[in-house]
Amino acid sequence: MIEARLGRTVDPDENFFEAGLNSMALVELHADITGVLGIDIPVTSMFTRPNVRALSRLVEGAQEPVRSEPARLRPVGGSRRDVRARIRRDGGAPR
């Protein structure tokens, strides 16, 4: 998909912007990827995974079967003071 947009092959570790794509092209590429593969990944992934290799790891993970029991996530955030208080209260690093 990237090669079709650029008209050349792209090294898996080459940054999307250095390869010649811009922000709009990344958003369009996101639409192509999610539409063709039928997966749901955030559009911001195109910017936080800046090359083909990093993005492919995310896509491969998105295509894995969903576990029958959802993972229990603890809310993260708040002020540093709140986070430190939670760490002291829970007796360890946030998970």
C-alpha positions as semicolon CSV with decimal commas, in nm:
position;residue;x (nm);y (nm);z (nm)
1;M;0,000;0,000;0,000
2;I;0,282;0,239;0,084
3;E;0,474;0,142;-0,227
4;A;0,167;0,214;-0,440
5;R;0,144;0,565;-0,294
6;L;0,514;0,641;-0,341
7;G;0,580;0,446;-0,659
8;R;0,884;0,274;-0,506
9;T;0,972;0,018;-0,244
10;V;1,022;0,135;0,112
11;D;1,276;-0,001;0,357
12;P;1,091;-0,145;0,661
13;D;1,289;0,084;0,896
14;E;1,254;0,400;0,686
15;N;1,050;0,671;0,858
16;F;0,722;0,741;0,678
17;F;0,796;1,113;0,653
18;E;1,151;1,056;0,528
19;A;1,006;0,818;0,268
20;G;0,798;1,106;0,130
21;L;0,461;1,067;0,297
22;N;0,290;1,356;0,474
23;S;0,027;1,366;0,749
24;M;-0,266;1,348;0,508
25;A;-0,110;1,054;0,325
26;L;-0,069;0,872;0,658
27;V;-0,436;0,927;0,742
28;E;-0,534;0,795;0,398
29;L;-0,298;0,500;0,442
30;H;-0,465;0,427;0,776
31;A;-0,802;0,413;0,601
32;D;-0,658;0,174;0,342
33;I;-0,502;-0,055;0,603
34;T;-0,806;-0,073;0,830
35;G;-1,044;-0,115;0,538
36;V;-0,853;-0,384;0,352
37;L;-0,750;-0,581;0,659
38;G;-1,073;-0,527;0,851
39;I;-0,897;-0,423;1,171
40;D;-0,950;-0,134;1,407
41;I;-0,636;0,055;1,504
42;P;-0,624;0,421;1,606
43;V;-0,517;0,667;1,337
44;T;-0,257;0,801;1,580
45;S;-0,077;0,468;1,539
46;M;0,043;0,593;1,204
47;F;0,240;0,861;1,386
48;T;0,352;0,662;1,691
49;R;0,470;0,369;1,477
50;P;0,681;0,568;1,230
51;N;0,788;0,290;0,994
52;V;0,663;-0,026;0,826
53;R;0,831;-0,261;1,073
54;A;0,679;-0,096;1,382
55;L;0,337;-0,060;1,222
56;S;0,335;-0,423;1,107
57;R;0,390;-0,541;1,466
58;L;0,083;-0,345;1,572
59;V;-0,124;-0,478;1,279
60;E;-0,019;-0,836;1,353
61;G;-0,131;-0,790;1,714
62;A;-0,463;-0,644;1,600
63;Q;-0,529;-0,953;1,389
64;E;-0,476;-1,199;1,675
65;P;-0,790;-1,357;1,817
66;V;-0,947;-1,172;2,105
67;R;-0,906;-1,342;2,441
68;S;-1,223;-1,477;2,592
69;E;-1,168;-1,285;2,914
70;P;-1,083;-0,915;2,882
71;A;-0,772;-0,791;3,057
72;R;-0,829;-0,591;3,371
73;L;-0,675;-0,250;3,328
74;R;-0,619;-0,003;3,604
75;P;-0,687;0,358;3,526
76;V;-0,371;0,557;3,469
77;G;-0,338;0,929;3,498
78;G;-0,389;1,209;3,738
79;S;-0,129;1,432;3,890
80;R;0,210;1,302;3,990
81;R;0,105;1,333;4,352
82;D;-0,200;1,113;4,288
83;V;0,009;0,853;4,105
84;R;0,269;0,845;4,384
85;A;-0,009;0,809;4,642
86;R;-0,153;0,513;4,449
87;I;0,191;0,353;4,431
88;R;0,240;0,390;4,807
89;R;-0,110;0,264;4,875
90;D;-0,083;-0,037;4,642
91;G;0,271;-0,120;4,750
92;G;0,439;-0,121;4,411
93;A;0,470;0,024;4,067
94;P;0,155;0,087;3,862
95;R;0,059;-0,200;3,633
